[in-house]
Every structure is written in structure tokens, then in C-alpha cells.
Amino acid sequence: MSKKATRGSKPKPDPDAERSAKKTTAAALKKVLFVSEELLPKDGDDGRLRLERFFHPGQGKEALFVTHPDGQMMELLEYAEPRRSWLVNSEVCSNGRIYMTTPVDPTLLALHHLRKHCAQRAMSLDNIAVEEASTSRLLNEILDPESLKCVSDVKSSGDQRFYKYNQERTLAWLALKTRQVASMLKEKQIHCGHSAQSQNFVRSEKLASESVTNEMDYTRMACDIVGRYLDADLHGLLTAYLQIPSEIQAIVEEKAAAQKRKSKAGKDEGTDSKKIKLNDSDAAAKLKSSGLVDSEADPNVSITSPTPTPLKERSLTAKEKALAKGAKGTKSIASFFKVK
């Protein structure tokens, strides 16, 4: 067979197959992203969002962040579950992951670099970010230099500013952040702690109102939320600064408090269940009005008298007499359940 015949025998590309392959590739590139309205461009705003990577202290590696030209920063969170897909219009996207944005204070990310470079001496932001381009953009373009006054000592020399990390200011500032998050959790009525339960399963409004709110549970959860953006050792310092007990210690204290409340409730119930002693005159008047004792009996006779007035013998009605007459010679229902 000649080379010409061999070349001519090759199958021609199918245009329909190429078109379907392009559609499949386009569908695979589509992703579902939930973006905060604060990042969306407003009227007259020509700024564009940027997807960038910055060092994440809590994860110990770089992570994706969405930045806005006005200085806003949001972390891009990814939720992935196996065997999930999205149906977008008439296309099926095999990438079933969900991407969401959450606001982040750039000062939390800058803390890592301050503690790394400015713990022993004061340095300018240009000298701190001389090694990494992403760090330079974070410190010089996105971060507000005024916010560093809350976590460092600032020294000025002409037009330049030098920053030195201050641990006391940092812990005080982080404690304030933690209390703000705790108040937000309380405002949203989010159940916190190891015994947290869904609000949908609260048995009644009365039970929810009677439950004792543990302030330390809110503080612990808020500290964990803030600690997601801190180094591990700094998170431990913040926990000790807020005097947050360990999880095991909190469980032991809560069980002891529950037992104490239970014993107190049992004592109160036992006190309420005691018999209330009535006056002799009141008791006699109530018995007389009930018709259980002789109406001619002396109402002043004590109810605790050893010789109480006998009860009246009530006469049977005609219907009761007829039922009693018809029941003669019959066995009682209890006789059928006797042991044979």
C-alpha cells in the first residue's frame, strides 16, 4: 500500500464530536461561588475583584483570598463532598464543590509576619516584605498601616515608620475581637459548647428560656473562630489570656453544676409535696359541704378526733336495685383470672 493510500484512509474528524467535547470542557470549568454583596461592583465602581494567594497562619500554608480595590479582603472557603454535581441550566457540572467568601481582617494575616520579623527589632513594612511579593502586596497595598498600632509599637523617623511587635497589645486586641464574635454568636442564638444542640430540637420555648447560658461556651467558640487565623502558639496564649478552661475541665464542671441543680430541684419538690395542715374548723366545714359526713354532726369536732362521725348510708336508686338483682348468681370478672 502506498503512502498516499495510507494517508487517504485516515478517518476525518467529526465536527459533532469536537463540539460536544468543547461543551463538556466548558461545563467542567463552571463552578458555583457564593460571593458577599459587599464585594459586588456598585454603580460607578469599575474595580475588579482579584483572586490571590496569601500565607494563612492557621493552616500554615498559602490559601486563596478575594480582594477588592477598596481594601476589603475575604477568604475563599471550599466545601467538597464526594459524588456531588451541579445542574446549571441544561448542563451537568461534574465539579460539585461549593465556594463561599467570608470577611477577614488583614491585620490577622499581618500578625504572622510581624511576629516573625519584628519580635526583636523595629522594621519598616518594605523591609518585612522584601522576600515575598504576595506579602509585599498584603502589607503595602491592602493593609491599613493605622491598624498595626493595635498590635505593635510604632516609631517614626521622617516619612518612614517602623513597627515592633507588642504581645500585650496584641492579646488585648485579640481579646476584644473574641468578645465581639461571642456577642454576635449570642445575638444569633447559636448553641455553643460540647452539649450544643440544634435549635430545631429544643422541646419548648419554656425549656429554652429556663436553660442556663454558659458565657464561657460562647467565649470558647469565639476564641476558636478567631484562632483559625492565628499561629498555634498565639492561639494558646489567647486562650490563657481569656482564662478559658480546657474542654475536659468544662465537661466536669458542667456535670457538677447539673447534679447540683438536680439535687436542689429534688429538695424543692419534696418541700412542695408536704401535706398542708388545715385548721380544724375549715376541714370540718369542707367535709360537711361535701356530703360525706352527717350534716347534723358538730362542725367544731376535730377532724383528728378518735371517734369521727360515721358516713351516711346512701339508699340505692331503682336502676341500681335492678342491676343488683340481675347480677345475682353471676361470677365476678376477677374469678376468670384466678390461678387454676
KOLFIZA-455607 format. One record per residue (C-alpha): x, y, z. Coordinates in steps of 0.2 Angstrom, whole numbers, padded with zeros to 4 digits, always signed. Layout:
BEGIN
XYZ;...
//
This chain:
BEGIN
+0000+0000+0000;+0007+0017-0005;+0009+0032+0007;-0004+0041-0002;-0017+0027+0000;-0012+0026+0019;-0014+0045+0022;-0031+0045+0012;-0038+0031+0023;-0037+0040+0039;-0054+0045+0046;-0059+0063+0045;-0063+0072+0062;-0081+0073+0067;-0087+0091+0069;-0101+0085+0081;-0089+0076+0092;-0077+0091+0093;-0092+0102+0098;-0098+0090+0111;-0080+0089+0118;-0080+0108+0119;-0096+0109+0128;-0090+0096+0141;-0074+0106+0144;-0084+0122+0147;-0096+0113+0158;-0082+0106+0169;-0075+0123+0171;-0090+0130+0178;-0091+0132+0197;-0103+0138+0210;-0097+0153+0220;-0107+0162+0234;-0100+0180+0235;-0104+0193+0248;-0114+0208+0241;-0101+0219+0249;-0088+0213+0235;-0100+0215+0221;-0097+0231+0210;-0108+0245+0213;-0114+0259+0202;-0100+0269+0195;-0087+0257+0203;-0075+0250+0189;-0065+0240+0202;-0062+0222+0198;-0060+0208+0211;-0044+0199+0212;-0041+0181+0217;-0024+0180+0226;-0014+0168+0237;-0008+0174+0254;+0000+0165+0269;-0013+0158+0281;-0006+0157+0298;-0020+0145+0304;-0016+0132+0290;+0002+0135+0289;+0002+0137+0270;-0005+0149+0257;-0023+0150+0254;-0035+0159+0242;-0042+0176+0246;-0053+0188+0236;-0048+0206+0237;-0057+0222+0232;-0048+0238+0226;-0055+0247+0241;-0045+0236+0253;-0059+0223+0258;-0052+0205+0259;-0062+0189+0260;-0056+0171+0262;-0062+0159+0249;-0069+0143+0258;-0071+0127+0249;-0084+0114+0254;-0081+0097+0244;-0091+0081+0246;-0089+0065+0236;-0101+0061+0222;-0109+0078+0220;-0113+0088+0204;-0122+0104+0199;-0136+0106+0186;-0134+0123+0178;-0147+0126+0165;-0146+0111+0154;-0128+0106+0158;-0122+0095+0171;-0106+0101+0180;-0096+0087+0187;-0087+0099+0200;-0100+0098+0214;-0089+0109+0226;-0096+0125+0234;-0086+0140+0236;-0090+0154+0248;-0082+0170+0254;-0080+0176+0272;-0073+0193+0278;-0056+0193+0285;-0046+0207+0294;-0030+0209+0285;-0022+0213+0302;-0024+0195+0307;-0013+0189+0292;+0000+0203+0295;+0002+0197+0313;+0012+0182+0307;+0024+0192+0298;+0026+0205+0312;+0030+0191+0325;+0042+0183+0313;+0052+0198+0308;+0048+0212+0321;+0049+0202+0338;+0067+0209+0342;+0068+0225+0332;+0058+0238+0323;+0057+0236+0304;+0048+0245+0291;+0034+0236+0280;+0046+0237+0265;+0059+0228+0274;+0047+0215+0281;+0040+0211+0263;+0056+0211+0254;+0057+0192+0251;+0039+0188+0245;+0029+0198+0233;+0012+0192+0240;+0017+0198+0257;+0023+0215+0250;+0005+0217+0242;-0003+0212+0258;+0007+0224+0269;+0009+0239+0257;-0007+0239+0247;-0021+0230+0256;-0017+0233+0274;-0021+0249+0283;-0005+0254+0292;-0015+0263+0306;-0022+0246+0311;-0005+0240+0316;-0005+0252+0331;-0016+0239+0340;-0003+0225+0339;+0014+0234+0338;+0024+0249+0344;+0026+0262+0330;+0041+0273+0329;+0043+0287+0316;+0058+0294+0308;+0054+0307+0295;+0042+0299+0282;+0046+0281+0287;+0038+0271+0300;+0045+0256+0310;+0035+0243+0318;+0039+0232+0333;+0028+0218+0338;+0020+0220+0355;+0012+0205+0363;+0002+0214+0377;-0006+0225+0364;-0009+0210+0353;-0018+0199+0366;-0029+0214+0372;-0034+0217+0354;-0037+0199+0350;-0047+0198+0367;-0058+0212+0360;-0061+0203+0344;-0066+0187+0353;-0079+0196+0364;-0086+0204+0348;-0088+0187+0340;-0095+0180+0356;-0108+0194+0357;-0113+0190+0338;-0115+0172+0342;-0126+0176+0357;-0136+0188+0346;-0139+0174+0333;-0144+0162+0347;-0131+0149+0342;-0130+0135+0354;-0112+0133+0359;-0102+0121+0370;-0099+0102+0370;-0118+0099+0374;-0124+0111+0360;-0140+0106+0351;-0149+0111+0336;-0162+0125+0339;-0175+0115+0329;-0174+0101+0343;-0177+0112+0358;-0193+0104+0366;-0202+0120+0371;-0199+0139+0372;-0201+0137+0391;-0186+0125+0392;-0176+0136+0381;-0179+0151+0392;-0175+0141+0408;-0159+0134+0401;-0143+0142+0409;-0132+0151+0396;-0114+0147+0399;-0104+0163+0394;-0088+0153+0394;-0095+0142+0380;-0098+0157+0369;-0081+0163+0373;-0073+0147+0369;-0081+0145+0352;-0077+0164+0348;-0059+0161+0353;-0058+0146+0341;-0065+0156+0327;-0053+0170+0329;-0039+0157+0332;-0042+0150+0314;-0031+0165+0308;-0018+0164+0321;-0002+0154+0324;-0004+0139+0336;+0006+0146+0349;-0003+0163+0348;-0019+0154+0349;-0013+0146+0365;-0008+0162+0373;-0025+0170+0369;-0034+0155+0377;-0024+0158+0393;-0026+0177+0392;-0045+0174+0392;-0044+0161+0406;-0053+0148+0395;-0053+0131+0404;-0050+0115+0394;-0064+0105+0386;-0062+0091+0398;-0062+0103+0413;-0078+0112+0406;-0087+0095+0405;-0083+0090+0423;-0089+0107+0429;-0105+0107+0419;-0109+0089+0426;-0106+0095+0443;-0117+0110+0441;-0131+0099+0433;-0130+0087+0448;-0131+0102+0460;-0146+0109+0451;-0154+0092+0451;-0152+0090+0469;-0159+0107+0473;-0174+0104+0462;-0177+0087+0471;-0177+0097+0488;-0189+0110+0482;-0201+0096+0475;-0200+0087+0492;-0204+0103+0501;-0219+0107+0490;-0226+0089+0491;-0228+0090+0510;-0246+0089+0517;-0253+0106+0521;-0262+0106+0538;-0278+0114+0538;-0287+0122+0553;-0300+0110+0561;-0314+0122+0558;-0310+0123+0539;-0308+0105+0537;-0325+0101+0546;-0334+0114+0535;-0327+0106+0519;-0331+0089+0524;-0349+0094+0529;-0351+0103+0512;-0345+0088+0503;-0359+0077+0510;-0348+0063+0516;-0352+0065+0534;-0368+0068+0543;-0375+0085+0541;-0381+0085+0559;-0363+0082+0565;-0355+0096+0575;-0343+0106+0564;-0332+0110+0578;-0327+0092+0581;-0309+0090+0576;-0305+0080+0561;-0292+0071+0570;-0304+0065+0584;-0303+0047+0588;-0322+0045+0586;-0326+0053+0569;-0344+0054+0564;-0349+0039+0553;-0353+0041+0535;-0371+0041+0529;-0378+0025+0522;-0384+0031+0505;-0400+0022+0498;-0399+0014+0481;-0409+0020+0466;-0421+0010+0456;-0409+0007+0442;-0395+0001+0454;-0408-0011+0463;-0412-0018+0446;-0394-0020+0441;-0390-0029+0458;-0405-0040+0456;-0399-0046+0438;-0381-0049+0444;-0386-0062+0457;-0379-0079+0453;-0366-0072+0441;-0347-0073+0444;-0336-0058+0445;-0324-0054+0432;-0310-0057+0444;-0314-0075+0445;-0308-0078+0427;-0290-0073+0432;-0288-0084+0447;-0274-0097+0446;-0281-0114+0442;
//
